[in-house]
Amino acid sequence: MHAAPLIAWKQAPFLRLIIPFSAGIVIQFYTYCPPIYLLSSGAIALIIILCLSKASIPTLFKFKYFIAYAFLVLLATTGAWRMHLRSQAIKPTPIAHIQDSAYTYLATIEEPVTEKQSSFKTVAQLTHRLSGDSLIPINTTILLYFQKNPESAGLYYGHKILFNKQLQPVKAPANPGSFNYKAWCEKQGIFYQSYLTQNDFKILPEKAGSALTKSMFILRDSIVNILRRFIPGPKESGLAEALLIGFKDDLDKSLIQSYSNTGVIHVIAISGLHLGLIYMLLGLLCKPLANRKWMRIIRPIFIITGLWAFGFLAGGSPSIFRSALMFTCIAIGDSISKQASIYNSLAASAFLLLCYNPYWLWDAGFQLSYTAVASLALFQQTVYNAITIPQRWLDTLWKLTATTIAAQTLTLPVVLFLFHQFPVFFLFTNLVAIPLSSLILLGEILLCLIHFLPILANPTGIILSWLIKIMNGVVESIDQIPLTSITHININLLQLILLYAAIAAAGIWLLHKQKRMVIPALLLLIGYFSIGAYDGYQIRNQQCLLVYHLPQSTAIDCIIGHHFVSAGDSAIQNNFNAELYSFGPSRNLFEIRRKENLEGMYKDENLIRLGPKTMIIVDSGFQLPPAREEPMPAADVLLVSHNPRLIPEKLLARLPARMVVIDGSNSARNTQKWLEICRKSGIPCHSTANQGAFVLNAY
């Protein structure tokens, strides 16, 4: 085991292919190399390889590094070319001009509608635009939001609709640190969205779509109905749906946050954990017949069929099929040779997936799945062997602990980089959640198989409900412990690279007993913490006013160093969604915590003074000050909030300001009016609805 990583490099040809191939994808994504350069570079590298491949052995030996570099260039240009092709494939039909007015479109619903707080949401494929009596072909995937009504609730995969509405670009994040949904959608090939009321669309009688995909959605809905019917409790059945098939519509949002804070969110996200359990279960079923010769052929076929059948049952999402392909490659490698390198199987599956969709390289699920499995392969046995326990039950507990520690080794940097938090009690929570979730998953499969026998299905559902209650109770109890999760961890890309380099150096030291790697590991960690110390110094000296963009609400953070005082609407501060999607990410980015008062700040109902900067809040109850002979000193910011009933020109004459900010609490009409008046008056104006949150440095 100790020699495995170095031996793996020789035994894993795909490991040597995936690195330059991925590098080409990344370079093409961030720089964009014109196709002619890619083709030229690839052609030159290929010609060099072909010419030298026919040379004598001494010549090959002489030019071995030259050939190696040519292979690297060929693989990198291949990755870049695949990235170029994919980016061209997902580009929408040029329809920028249609944002200016409403057109009539023909669209096909691509998935069943999902219920949101105030609408139904789905993905649709635009196929045509109506122009007079003719149909103009369009090939664009869009997001559609429907007003809640019985007609929109009945929309399903394959339905064709005709709608007349203006398309809007998917919006960029409005507040600092928020998830960039626009960038995520663009990687899926989605660039536009629209909101439809009952009168905006018509369902057509004809239907489209794949029969296989439709049957998959029907099967998914059948499983959801079985779980809802036999597992009592909405919280319990909602988690059961997410655990078995990744259906998250009924999941309690506060429960999701608890699972995230305690480091077991992977339990309720269909991932490598679930497919790994299915893989192990199928392997155990084959074990009694392992010595039969024909099992060498039947075993991988049985396992692979089972993996993909589960993927089909679980809804066929990209994350499920990615994990299915990963374990398929492992099963094939294991069937060819017991000594087959798991690293080669992992690299082969990653290579195939990136050939299909290079954008998956930026997918959090892809990154976490592969780092977790690679981490287990590298470190699990070493961690387990570190302690010998004679008692069988304690040894089993230690094995599970070692597995959890090993999996965290390579996933931790990604978790810190993407989610900015570290779950302190992840070890204990995983010791409870993984065995319980595995038992629940197997129980749910059994429930689906026996659902037509209520005499067996009813008690099975009740038992599953109690198991889920126990798991939820443990997770939520741990989440209530102070400092359950260390938040406000912000590391940049350079720190991520340094952290992985330090882990690699420490891994070589521990796995191969190479003490010379201790110094590089320490130097890399010093570099990592030095960057963190510099960032911390900047945070301690920050002083600013942050005006959030929140529809129908006003929210302001007055920030000094690591602390803030909130202002604006008090009700929104306790809103769960606002905290989860806006306040939490922004306060994490600025690394700030709430405080009742801040030295150097003054705040009353309509005035905020932070350092030398002044903000006046003009809301619906604001009273215009009396006219004065001498003009008042100009405020740094005039914040327009909640549609004030004042004449803007008169207000600006009485209260001069260097800048006007219009937040999300104003109507679109009022926002447009203020923008126009500020433009005519020559006053800089910032609309949070159009430009996102506003930050004023108060030095």
ROTOR-757803 format. One record per residue (C-alpha): residue in one letter; x, y, z. Coordinates in steps of 0.1 Angstrom, whole numbers. Each point is the difference from the previous one (the first is absolute). Layout:
% residues N
<"a"; <X; Y; Z>> ...
This chain:
% residues 699
<"m"; <0; 0; 0>> <"h"; <28; 24; 9>> <"a"; <15; -2; -35>> <"a"; <-34; 2; -17>> <"p"; <1; 37; -11>> <"l"; <34; -2; -17>> <"i"; <-8; -34; -16>> <"a"; <-34; 14; -11>> <"w"; <17; 25; -22>> <"k"; <15; -28; -21>> <"q"; <-30; -23; 2>> <"a"; <-26; 28; -8>> <"p"; <4; 13; -36>> <"f"; <-33; 19; 3>> <"l"; <15; 19; 30>> <"r"; <26; 13; -24>> <"l"; <-26; 9; -26>> <"i"; <-24; 18; 23>> <"i"; <24; 26; 13>> <"p"; <10; 17; -33>> <"f"; <-35; -5; -14>> <"s"; <-15; 18; 30>> <"a"; <26; 27; -3>> <"g"; <-10; 6; -36>> <"i"; <-36; 3; 11>> <"v"; <8; 26; 27>> <"i"; <23; 21; -23>> <"q"; <-26; 1; -28>> <"f"; <-28; 10; 25>> <"y"; <19; 29; 15>> <"t"; <20; 13; -30>> <"y"; <-18; -13; -32>> <"c"; <26; -10; -26>> <"p"; <-14; 3; -36>> <"p"; <-8; -33; -17>> <"i"; <27; 5; -26>> <"y"; <27; 1; 26>> <"l"; <-13; -31; 18>> <"l"; <-1; -20; -33>> <"s"; <34; 12; -10>> <"s"; <16; -8; 34>> <"g"; <-17; -34; 1>> <"a"; <10; -8; -36>> <"i"; <37; 9; 5>> <"a"; <1; -21; 32>> <"l"; <-16; -30; -18>> <"i"; <24; 3; -30>> <"i"; <30; 0; 24>> <"i"; <-14; -31; 18>> <"l"; <-7; -19; -32>> <"c"; <34; 9; -15>> <"l"; <20; -10; 30>> <"s"; <-21; -32; 6>> <"k"; <17; -16; -30>> <"a"; <35; 10; 11>> <"s"; <27; -24; 14>> <"i"; <1; -8; 37>> <"p"; <32; 22; 6>> <"t"; <-18; 29; -17>> <"l"; <-31; -5; 21>> <"f"; <21; -1; 31>> <"k"; <18; 32; -11>> <"f"; <-33; 19; -6>> <"k"; <-21; -16; 28>> <"y"; <-7; 33; 17>> <"f"; <-8; 16; -33>> <"i"; <-26; -27; -6>> <"a"; <-14; 3; 35>> <"y"; <-5; 38; -5>> <"a"; <-16; -6; -33>> <"f"; <-25; -24; 17>> <"l"; <-7; 26; 27>> <"v"; <-7; 26; -27>> <"l"; <-22; -24; -19>> <"l"; <-21; -9; 31>> <"a"; <-3; 36; 11>> <"t"; <-11; 12; -34>> <"t"; <-25; -29; -1>> <"g"; <-15; 11; 33>> <"a"; <-1; 36; -12>> <"w"; <-16; -10; -33>> <"r"; <-27; -20; 19>> <"m"; <-6; 30; 22>> <"h"; <-4; 22; -31>> <"l"; <-25; -24; -16>> <"r"; <-20; -3; 32>> <"s"; <-1; 38; 5>> <"q"; <-12; 4; -36>> <"a"; <-26; -27; 4>> <"i"; <-17; 16; 30>> <"k"; <0; 35; -14>> <"p"; <-36; 11; -6>> <"t"; <-14; 11; -33>> <"p"; <9; 37; -4>> <"i"; <-32; 15; 15>> <"a"; <14; 30; 19>> <"h"; <-23; 23; -19>> <"i"; <-32; -17; 12>> <"q"; <5; 12; 36>> <"d"; <-14; 33; -11>> <"s"; <-35; -12; -6>> <"a"; <-23; -30; 4>> <"y"; <-1; -27; -26>> <"t"; <-21; -32; -4>> <"y"; <21; -31; 6>> <"l"; <-5; -38; -3>> <"a"; <17; -19; 28>> <"t"; <2; -35; 14>> <"i"; <1; -7; 37>> <"e"; <32; -19; 9>> <"e"; <-8; -11; 35>> <"p"; <-29; 0; 25>> <"v"; <-8; 33; 16>> <"t"; <16; 7; 35>> <"e"; <-21; 19; 25>> <"k"; <17; 31; 14>> <"q"; <-12; 25; 26>> <"s"; <-21; 21; -24>> <"s"; <3; -18; -33>> <"f"; <6; -32; -19>> <"k"; <33; -4; -17>> <"t"; <12; -22; -29>> <"v"; <25; -2; -29>> <"a"; <-13; 3; -35>> <"q"; <14; -3; -35>> <"l"; <-9; 28; -24>> <"t"; <-5; -16; -34>> <"h"; <-16; 28; -21>> <"r"; <-10; 37; 0>> <"l"; <-31; 10; -18>> <"s"; <4; 28; -26>> <"g"; <-33; 6; -17>> <"d"; <-11; -33; -15>> <"s"; <35; -15; 0>> <"l"; <20; -19; 26>> <"i"; <36; 11; 5>> <"p"; <22; -29; 15>> <"i"; <17; 8; 33>> <"n"; <21; -24; 21>> <"t"; <2; 15; 35>> <"t"; <-5; -14; 35>> <"i"; <-17; 24; 24>> <"l"; <-14; 2; 35>> <"l"; <-37; 5; 3>> <"y"; <-18; 11; 31>> <"f"; <-38; -3; 2>> <"q"; <-26; 18; 21>> <"k"; <-15; -26; 24>> <"n"; <-32; -14; -14>> <"p"; <-15; -35; -8>> <"e"; <10; 3; -37>> <"s"; <37; 7; 6>> <"a"; <1; -26; 28>> <"g"; <-11; -27; -25>> <"l"; <30; 7; -24>> <"y"; <22; -31; -5>> <"y"; <29; -11; -21>> <"g"; <-7; 0; -37>> <"h"; <-29; 25; 1>> <"k"; <2; 26; -28>> <"i"; <-11; 36; 9>> <"l"; <-5; 31; -20>> <"f"; <8; 32; 19>> <"n"; <3; 37; -6>> <"k"; <24; 17; 23>> <"q"; <33; 19; 0>> <"l"; <31; -20; 8>> <"q"; <24; 13; 26>> <"p"; <37; -10; 6>> <"v"; <6; -21; 31>> <"k"; <10; 25; 26>> <"a"; <34; 2; 16>> <"p"; <2; -2; 38>> <"a"; <-13; 32; 16>> <"n"; <19; -2; 33>> <"p"; <37; -6; 8>> <"g"; <10; -36; 6>> <"s"; <-33; -14; -13>> <"f"; <0; -31; -22>> <"n"; <5; 10; -36>> <"y"; <-31; -17; -15>> <"k"; <5; 18; -33>> <"a"; <35; -15; -5>> <"w"; <-14; -35; 10>> <"c"; <-28; 3; -25>> <"e"; <23; 11; -27>> <"k"; <21; -32; 5>> <"q"; <-33; -19; -5>> <"g"; <-7; 19; -32>> <"i"; <-28; 21; 16>> <"f"; <2; 38; -7>> <"y"; <-36; 12; 1>> <"q"; <-31; -1; 23>> <"s"; <-36; 11; 0>> <"y"; <-29; 3; 24>> <"l"; <-34; -11; -13>> <"t"; <-34; 8; 14>> <"q"; <-31; -21; -8>> <"n"; <-8; 21; -30>> <"d"; <35; 0; -15>> <"f"; <1; -37; -11>> <"k"; <-21; -27; -16>> <"i"; <6; -38; 3>> <"l"; <-1; -17; -34>> <"p"; <-15; -34; -5>> <"e"; <30; -16; -17>> <"k"; <30; -12; 22>> <"a"; <37; -5; -6>> <"g"; <30; -15; 18>> <"s"; <17; -33; 5>> <"a"; <-21; -30; 11>> <"l"; <29; -12; 22>> <"t"; <3; 34; 18>> <"k"; <-37; 2; 4>> <"s"; <-1; -35; 15>> <"m"; <28; 10; 24>> <"f"; <-19; 30; 13>> <"i"; <-32; -21; 3>> <"l"; <20; -26; 20>> <"r"; <15; 27; 22>> <"d"; <-35; 14; 8>> <"s"; <-12; -35; 8>> <"i"; <29; -5; 25>> <"v"; <-8; 34; 16>> <"n"; <-36; -10; 4>> <"i"; <10; -33; 16>> <"l"; <22; 18; 25>> <"r"; <-26; 26; 8>> <"r"; <-26; -26; 5>> <"f"; <18; -24; 23>> <"i"; <25; 23; 19>> <"p"; <-19; 21; 25>> <"g"; <11; 36; 6>> <"p"; <7; 26; -27>> <"k"; <35; 7; 13>> <"e"; <8; -37; 0>> <"s"; <-15; -8; -34>> <"g"; <17; 31; -14>> <"l"; <34; -12; 11>> <"a"; <-8; -36; -12>> <"e"; <-7; 14; -35>> <"a"; <32; 19; -1>> <"l"; <21; -29; 13>> <"l"; <-14; -26; -24>> <"i"; <-5; 18; -32>> <"g"; <13; 36; 5>> <"f"; <-35; 15; 0>> <"k"; <4; 32; 21>> <"d"; <-33; 18; -5>> <"d"; <-13; -11; 34>> <"l"; <32; 4; 20>> <"d"; <-2; 23; 30>> <"k"; <24; 29; -6>> <"s"; <11; 4; 36>> <"l"; <7; -38; 0>> <"i"; <22; 4; -31>> <"q"; <19; 28; 18>> <"s"; <5; -23; 31>> <"y"; <14; -28; -22>> <"s"; <23; 25; -17>> <"n"; <12; 15; 33>> <"t"; <9; -34; 14>> <"g"; <18; -13; -30>> <"v"; <-24; -27; -12>> <"i"; <-17; 18; -29>> <"h"; <12; -28; -23>> <"v"; <-25; -23; 17>> <"i"; <-29; 18; -16>> <"a"; <16; 6; -33>> <"i"; <1; -29; -24>> <"s"; <37; -5; -4>> <"g"; <29; -24; 0>> <"l"; <-10; -11; 35>> <"h"; <-33; -14; -12>> <"l"; <14; -17; -31>> <"g"; <29; -13; 21>> <"l"; <-24; -17; 23>> <"i"; <-19; -15; -29>> <"y"; <33; -11; -15>> <"m"; <10; -17; 33>> <"l"; <-34; -16; 4>> <"l"; <1; -14; -36>> <"g"; <35; -13; 6>> <"l"; <-11; -18; 32>> <"l"; <-29; -17; -19>> <"c"; <26; -13; -24>> <"k"; <24; -12; 27>> <"p"; <-14; -35; 6>> <"l"; <6; -9; -36>> <"a"; <34; 18; -3>> <"n"; <19; -32; -7>> <"r"; <-20; -10; -31>> <"k"; <18; 7; -32>> <"w"; <-30; 15; -17>> <"m"; <-4; 25; 28>> <"r"; <30; 20; -14>> <"i"; <-23; 10; -29>> <"i"; <-33; 0; 18>> <"r"; <11; 20; 30>> <"p"; <9; 32; -17>> <"i"; <-31; -2; -23>> <"f"; <-22; -5; 31>> <"i"; <17; 28; 19>> <"i"; <0; 25; -29>> <"t"; <-37; -8; -8>> <"g"; <-9; 5; 36>> <"l"; <18; 34; 2>> <"w"; <-16; 14; -31>> <"a"; <-34; -14; 10>> <"f"; <3; 19; 33>> <"g"; <11; 31; -18>> <"f"; <-31; -3; -22>> <"l"; <-23; -5; 30>> <"a"; <16; 29; 18>> <"g"; <-10; 25; -28>> <"g"; <30; -1; -23>> <"s"; <15; 33; 11>> <"p"; <36; 8; -12>> <"s"; <14; -6; 35>> <"i"; <-15; -35; 1>> <"f"; <13; -10; -34>> <"r"; <34; 14; 7>> <"s"; <3; -21; 31>> <"a"; <-14; -30; -19>> <"l"; <26; 4; -27>> <"m"; <27; 3; 26>> <"f"; <-9; -33; 17>> <"t"; <-6; -16; -34>> <"c"; <37; 7; -8>> <"i"; <10; -14; 34>> <"a"; <-20; -31; -6>> <"i"; <15; -6; -35>> <"g"; <35; 6; 13>> <"d"; <-6; -24; 29>> <"s"; <-14; -27; -23>> <"i"; <30; 2; -24>> <"s"; <25; -3; 28>> <"k"; <-1; -1; 38>> <"q"; <32; 21; -1>> <"a"; <-16; 26; -22>> <"s"; <8; 35; 11>> <"i"; <-30; 18; 15>> <"y"; <17; 33; -9>> <"n"; <-1; -11; -37>> <"s"; <-37; -8; 3>> <"l"; <-7; 33; 16>> <"a"; <20; 19; -26>> <"a"; <-16; -19; -28>> <"s"; <-35; 9; 12>> <"a"; <9; 36; 5>> <"f"; <16; 1; -35>> <"l"; <-32; -14; -16>> <"l"; <-22; 24; 20>> <"l"; <21; 31; -10>> <"c"; <0; -12; -36>> <"y"; <-38; 1; 2>> <"n"; <-3; 33; 19>> <"p"; <31; 20; 8>> <"y"; <-21; 24; 22>> <"w"; <-3; -28; 26>> <"l"; <35; 9; 10>> <"w"; <-15; 30; 19>> <"d"; <-29; -21; 15>> <"a"; <2; -2; 38>> <"g"; <-14; -35; -1>> <"f"; <25; -12; -25>> <"q"; <29; 15; 20>> <"l"; <-12; -14; 34>> <"s"; <-8; -35; -14>> <"y"; <35; -5; -16>> <"t"; <20; 16; 29>> <"a"; <-19; -22; 25>> <"v"; <5; -33; -18>> <"a"; <36; 9; -8>> <"s"; <6; 9; 36>> <"l"; <-15; -33; 12>> <"a"; <23; -19; -24>> <"l"; <31; 19; 11>> <"f"; <-5; 3; 37>> <"q"; <-27; -23; 15>> <"q"; <22; -31; 5>> <"t"; <29; 21; 14>> <"v"; <-22; 17; 25>> <"y"; <-17; -32; 10>> <"n"; <33; -18; 5>> <"a"; <13; 27; 23>> <"i"; <-20; -15; 29>> <"t"; <-5; -37; 6>> <"i"; <-31; -9; 21>> <"p"; <-6; -36; 9>> <"q"; <-37; 4; 9>> <"r"; <-21; -7; -31>> <"w"; <-27; 26; 7>> <"l"; <25; 27; 9>> <"d"; <20; -9; -31>> <"t"; <-31; 4; -22>> <"l"; <-6; 35; 16>> <"w"; <37; 9; -6>> <"k"; <-2; -11; -36>> <"l"; <-30; 23; -6>> <"t"; <18; 28; 18>> <"a"; <31; -6; -21>> <"t"; <-21; 1; -32>> <"t"; <-16; 33; 11>> <"i"; <35; 16; 8>> <"a"; <14; -13; -33>> <"a"; <-28; 13; -21>> <"q"; <3; 35; 16>> <"t"; <37; 2; -8>> <"l"; <-4; 10; -37>> <"t"; <-35; 14; 2>> <"l"; <7; 25; 28>> <"p"; <18; 26; -22>> <"v"; <-29; -1; -26>> <"v"; <-26; 3; 29>> <"l"; <19; 30; 14>> <"f"; <4; 16; -35>> <"l"; <-37; -5; -11>> <"f"; <-20; 1; 33>> <"h"; <22; 21; 23>> <"q"; <-7; -21; 31>> <"f"; <15; -28; 20>> <"p"; <-24; -24; 19>> <"v"; <18; -6; 33>> <"f"; <-20; -31; 10>> <"f"; <1; -16; -35>> <"l"; <17; -31; 14>> <"f"; <-27; -8; 26>> <"t"; <-29; 10; -23>> <"n"; <13; -23; -28>> <"l"; <4; -29; 24>> <"v"; <-37; 3; 7>> <"a"; <-13; 12; -34>> <"i"; <18; -23; -24>> <"p"; <-11; -34; 16>> <"l"; <-35; 13; 6>> <"s"; <-4; 15; -35>> <"s"; <13; -32; -15>> <"l"; <-25; -20; 19>> <"i"; <-28; 24; -10>> <"l"; <10; -2; -36>> <"l"; <-2; -38; -1>> <"g"; <-33; 2; 19>> <"e"; <-14; 24; -26>> <"i"; <10; -23; -28>> <"l"; <-18; -29; 19>> <"l"; <-30; 23; 5>> <"c"; <-3; 7; -37>> <"l"; <2; -38; -8>> <"i"; <-27; -9; 25>> <"h"; <-23; 31; -3>> <"f"; <-28; -21; -15>> <"l"; <-2; -20; 32>> <"p"; <-13; 25; 26>> <"i"; <3; -26; 28>> <"l"; <38; 2; -5>> <"a"; <4; 35; -14>> <"n"; <-18; 18; 29>> <"p"; <23; -12; 28>> <"t"; <31; 4; -23>> <"g"; <-10; 36; -6>> <"i"; <-5; 7; 38>> <"i"; <34; -15; 8>> <"l"; <16; 21; -27>> <"s"; <-18; 31; 14>> <"w"; <15; -7; 35>> <"l"; <35; -6; -14>> <"i"; <-2; 33; -19>> <"k"; <-13; 18; 31>> <"i"; <30; -13; 20>> <"m"; <24; 11; -27>> <"n"; <-16; 34; -3>> <"g"; <-1; 4; 38>> <"v"; <37; -8; 3>> <"v"; <9; 24; -28>> <"e"; <-22; 29; 13>> <"s"; <12; -5; 36>> <"i"; <36; 2; -11>> <"d"; <-8; 31; -20>> <"q"; <-12; 17; 32>> <"i"; <34; -4; 16>> <"p"; <20; 33; 0>> <"l"; <27; 1; -26>> <"t"; <-14; -30; -18>> <"s"; <13; 15; -32>> <"i"; <29; 24; -5>> <"t"; <-12; 25; -25>> <"h"; <15; 31; -18>> <"i"; <28; -21; -15>> <"n"; <10; 17; -32>> <"i"; <29; -15; -20>> <"n"; <10; 10; -35>> <"l"; <12; -21; -29>> <"l"; <36; 4; 9>> <"q"; <-7; -12; 36>> <"l"; <-19; -30; -14>> <"i"; <30; -9; -21>> <"l"; <24; 4; 29>> <"l"; <-22; -21; 23>> <"y"; <-1; -29; -26>> <"a"; <38; 3; -5>> <"a"; <5; -2; 38>> <"i"; <-22; -31; 2>> <"a"; <19; -16; -29>> <"a"; <33; 7; 17>> <"a"; <-12; -12; 34>> <"g"; <-16; -31; -18>> <"i"; <34; -9; -16>> <"w"; <17; 4; 34>> <"l"; <-25; -22; 18>> <"l"; <-7; -26; -26>> <"h"; <36; -4; -13>> <"k"; <19; 10; 31>> <"q"; <19; 27; -19>> <"k"; <9; 25; 27>> <"r"; <14; 25; -25>> <"m"; <-36; 9; -8>> <"v"; <-6; 14; 35>> <"i"; <16; 33; -8>> <"p"; <-19; 6; -32>> <"a"; <-32; -9; 17>> <"l"; <7; 25; 28>> <"l"; <10; 28; -24>> <"l"; <-32; -5; -20>> <"l"; <-20; 2; 31>> <"i"; <18; 32; 10>> <"g"; <-8; 14; -34>> <"y"; <-37; -9; 5>> <"f"; <-2; 16; 34>> <"s"; <19; 31; -11>> <"i"; <-26; 7; -26>> <"g"; <-27; -5; 26>> <"a"; <18; 24; 24>> <"y"; <2; 27; -27>> <"d"; <-37; -4; -8>> <"g"; <-8; 1; 37>> <"y"; <19; 33; 3>> <"q"; <-21; 15; -28>> <"i"; <-32; -13; 16>> <"r"; <9; 16; 34>> <"n"; <4; 34; -17>> <"q"; <-32; -1; -21>> <"q"; <-26; 27; 5>> <"c"; <-30; 2; -23>> <"l"; <-38; 2; -5>> <"l"; <-16; -28; -19>> <"v"; <-35; 5; -14>> <"y"; <-15; -34; -10>> <"h"; <-23; -7; -29>> <"l"; <-31; -17; 14>> <"p"; <-34; 2; -17>> <"q"; <-25; 21; 20>> <"s"; <25; 5; 29>> <"t"; <27; 23; 12>> <"a"; <31; -15; 16>> <"i"; <33; 17; 9>> <"d"; <31; -12; 17>> <"c"; <23; 25; 17>> <"i"; <34; -17; 1>> <"i"; <31; 8; 20>> <"g"; <27; -27; 1>> <"h"; <-15; -34; 9>> <"h"; <-33; 14; 13>> <"f"; <-32; 15; -14>> <"v"; <-32; 17; 11>> <"s"; <-30; -5; -21>> <"a"; <-25; 27; -11>> <"g"; <-31; 2; -21>> <"d"; <-31; -23; 4>> <"s"; <2; -20; 32>> <"a"; <-23; -28; -13>> <"i"; <22; -10; -29>> <"q"; <29; -7; 24>> <"n"; <-18; -30; 14>> <"n"; <-10; -13; -34>> <"f"; <14; -35; -6>> <"n"; <4; 3; -38>> <"a"; <16; 35; 3>> <"e"; <25; -14; 25>> <"l"; <7; -31; -21>> <"y"; <4; 16; -34>> <"s"; <10; 37; 6>> <"f"; <11; 9; 36>> <"g"; <19; -32; 7>> <"p"; <22; -1; -32>> <"s"; <7; 38; 2>> <"r"; <9; 0; 37>> <"n"; <21; -31; -6>> <"l"; <19; 18; -28>> <"f"; <6; 31; 22>> <"e"; <7; -23; 30>> <"i"; <-22; 20; 23>> <"r"; <-21; -8; 31>> <"r"; <-29; 19; 14>> <"k"; <5; 25; 28>> <"e"; <-25; 23; 18>> <"n"; <22; 32; -3>> <"l"; <32; 10; -19>> <"e"; <24; 27; 11>> <"g"; <3; 25; -28>> <"m"; <-36; -4; -12>> <"y"; <-32; 19; 6>> <"k"; <-35; -12; -10>> <"d"; <-35; 13; 4>> <"e"; <-32; -6; -20>> <"n"; <10; 19; -31>> <"l"; <37; 7; 4>> <"i"; <32; -22; 1>> <"r"; <34; 15; 6>> <"l"; <30; -23; -4>> <"g"; <34; 17; 3>> <"p"; <-1; 30; -23>> <"k"; <-28; -13; -21>> <"t"; <-37; 8; 3>> <"m"; <-31; -18; -13>> <"i"; <-35; 14; 2>> <"i"; <-29; -25; -4>> <"v"; <-30; 14; -18>> <"d"; <-29; -23; 5>> <"s"; <-38; 2; -2>> <"g"; <-3; 17; 34>> <"f"; <28; 25; -6>> <"q"; <-8; 37; 6>> <"l"; <15; 26; -23>> <"p"; <21; 24; 21>> <"p"; <-9; 37; -1>> <"a"; <16; 22; -26>> <"r"; <32; 18; 12>> <"e"; <18; 31; -13>> <"e"; <33; -18; -1>> <"p"; <1; -34; -16>> <"m"; <5; -30; 22>> <"p"; <34; -19; -3>> <"a"; <-3; -27; -26>> <"a"; <-5; -36; 13>> <"d"; <23; -26; -14>> <"v"; <-30; -23; -8>> <"l"; <-37; 6; -2>> <"l"; <-17; -34; 3>> <"v"; <-35; -2; -16>> <"s"; <-21; -26; 18>> <"h"; <-36; -12; -1>> <"n"; <-13; 24; -26>> <"p"; <2; 34; 18>> <"r"; <-30; 23; -6>> <"l"; <22; 30; -9>> <"i"; <8; 19; -32>> <"p"; <36; -11; -8>> <"e"; <10; 34; -14>> <"k"; <-12; 18; 31>> <"l"; <17; -25; 23>> <"l"; <33; 2; -18>> <"a"; <-1; 38; 2>> <"r"; <-6; -1; 38>> <"l"; <23; -30; 7>> <"p"; <30; 1; -24>> <"a"; <18; -33; -5>> <"r"; <32; -11; -17>> <"m"; <-18; -33; -10>> <"v"; <-34; -15; 0>> <"v"; <-6; -37; 7>> <"i"; <-34; -17; -8>> <"d"; <-4; -33; 18>> <"g"; <-23; -30; -8>> <"s"; <-29; 13; 22>> <"n"; <-11; 24; -27>> <"s"; <-23; -8; -29>> <"a"; <14; -3; -35>> <"r"; <-19; 31; -10>> <"n"; <13; 21; 29>> <"t"; <36; -13; -6>> <"q"; <-2; 10; -37>> <"k"; <-13; 35; 10>> <"w"; <29; 6; 24>> <"l"; <25; -13; -25>> <"e"; <-13; 25; -26>> <"i"; <0; 29; 23>> <"c"; <35; -7; 13>> <"r"; <12; -3; -36>> <"k"; <-14; 34; -9>> <"s"; <14; 15; 32>> <"g"; <35; -14; -6>> <"i"; <0; -19; 33>> <"p"; <15; -35; 1>> <"c"; <-27; -26; 6>> <"h"; <3; -37; 10>> <"s"; <-30; -23; -4>> <"t"; <4; -33; 19>> <"a"; <-26; -16; -22>> <"n"; <21; 7; -30>> <"q"; <36; 1; 14>> <"g"; <-2; -22; 31>> <"a"; <9; 10; 36>> <"f"; <18; 33; 7>> <"v"; <32; 3; 21>> <"l"; <12; 33; 13>> <"n"; <36; 0; 14>> <"a"; <-2; 23; 31>> <"y"; <36; 10; 5>> 
